[in-house]
Amino acid sequence: RQMSNIDKLRQLVEDLSLRDHDLIQKVQHFDILEHVFLTSPRPMAIMAEDWKYLLVNELFAELYGFENPNDMVGKRHYELFLKIPERPIDEINSKLNNEGSWQGVIKCPHKSGQDFISKITLKKVDGKDVLLCTCEVVKDN
């Protein structure tokens, strides 16, 4: 059975419990889960395994220079910036498949053309076809 995006988000939040929000473990209603994700104090996105953004919170969108998070949804990162990723996708996929997560400090593109350095964490959700992506700015260039 194909899971809907709502089911994927619900399962993702249940699986990861968004470590910063223990309350989420007790909450089952999707609207509240979505609200917590979208208003998280951390830049976060949920991506399909084909690297398309499924859900992006405002902080994540702002970090990359977008006013509206929906402008990123349904697109792959390299489609938004027309740049080849700094790290080979095969390298990242290999680590995700073998270890379930990947973390690295990389140069990230901004819509304005001004790059920034960010610590990116990707976590593969067990048994699901989604990735949780979090970002932490290390420094602006």
C-alpha positions in Angstrom: 0.0 0.0 0.0 1.4 3.4 -1.0 1.6 5.8 2.0 0.2 9.3 1.6 2.4 12.2 2.6 0.3 12.7 5.7 0.9 9.1 6.7 4.7 9.5 6.0 4.9 12.7 8.1 2.9 11.1 11.0 5.2 8.0 10.9 8.3 10.2 10.6 7.5 12.2 13.6 6.6 9.1 15.6 9.8 7.3 14.5 12.1 10.2 15.2 10.1 11.9 17.9 11.9 15.1 16.8 14.2 14.8 19.7 13.7 18.4 20.7 9.9 17.8 21.2 9.2 14.9 23.6 5.6 16.0 23.6 5.2 14.8 20.0 5.5 11.2 21.1 2.1 11.6 22.9 0.4 13.5 20.1 -1.4 11.5 17.4 -3.4 14.2 15.6 -1.8 15.1 12.2 -2.7 18.8 12.3 -0.7 19.2 15.5 2.2 17.1 14.2 2.3 19.2 11.0 2.2 22.4 13.1 5.1 21.3 15.3 7.2 20.3 12.3 6.4 23.6 10.4 7.1 25.7 13.5 10.2 23.8 14.7 13.0 26.1 15.9 15.3 24.2 13.5 15.5 24.4 9.7 13.9 21.1 8.6 12.7 19.4 5.5 11.3 16.0 4.6 12.6 14.6 1.3 11.6 11.7 -0.8 14.5 9.2 -1.6 14.6 10.7 -5.1 15.6 14.0 -3.4 12.4 15.8 -4.0 11.2 18.1 -1.1 7.9 16.8 0.3 7.6 19.3 3.2 9.7 22.3 4.2 9.4 24.5 7.2 9.8 28.3 7.0 13.3 28.4 8.6 14.6 25.9 6.0 13.1 27.9 3.1 14.5 31.2 4.5 17.9 29.6 4.9 18.0 29.0 1.2 16.4 32.3 0.3 12.8 31.4 -0.4 10.0 33.4 1.1 7.4 30.6 0.6 8.3 27.0 1.6 5.9 25.7 -1.0 8.3 27.1 -3.7 10.7 24.3 -2.8 8.1 21.4 -2.5 8.1 18.9 -5.3 11.5 20.0 -6.6 14.9 18.5 -6.1 17.6 20.7 -4.5 19.7 20.9 -7.7 16.6 21.9 -9.8 16.1 24.9 -7.5 19.7 26.1 -7.8 21.0 24.6 -11.0 24.1 23.5 -9.2 25.7 20.1 -9.0 25.8 19.1 -5.3 29.1 19.6 -3.6 29.2 16.0 -2.4 28.5 13.1 -4.9 25.0 11.8 -4.5 26.3 8.3 -4.8 28.5 8.8 -1.8 25.7 10.2 0.3 23.2 7.4 -0.9 25.8 4.7 0.0 26.1 6.0 3.6 22.4 6.5 3.9 21.8 2.9 2.8 24.6 1.4 4.9 24.2 3.5 8.1 20.8 5.1 7.8 22.2 8.6 8.1 24.7 11.1 6.7 26.2 14.2 8.1 28.6 16.7 6.6 29.6 20.4 6.5 29.2 21.7 3.0 28.8 24.8 1.0 25.1 25.4 0.3 23.6 27.6 -2.3 21.3 30.6 -1.5 18.7 31.8 -4.0 20.6 35.2 -4.1 23.7 33.4 -5.3 25.5 34.0 -1.9 26.6 30.6 -0.7 26.8 29.7 3.0 28.5 26.9 5.0 26.0 24.5 6.8 26.1 21.3 8.7 23.6 19.0 7.0 22.2 16.0 8.6 20.1 13.4 6.6 18.3 10.6 8.4 16.7 7.8 6.6 13.5 6.7 8.2 13.5 3.0 8.7 11.0 1.2 6.5 9.9 4.5 4.9 10.9 6.2 1.6 11.6 9.6 3.2 14.6 11.4 4.6 14.6 14.0 7.3 17.0 16.9 6.5 18.1 19.4 9.2 20.5 22.3 8.7 22.7 24.3 11.0 24.5 27.3 9.6 28.2 27.2 10.4 29.1 30.5 8.7 28.0 32.8 5.9 30.4 33.3 3.0 
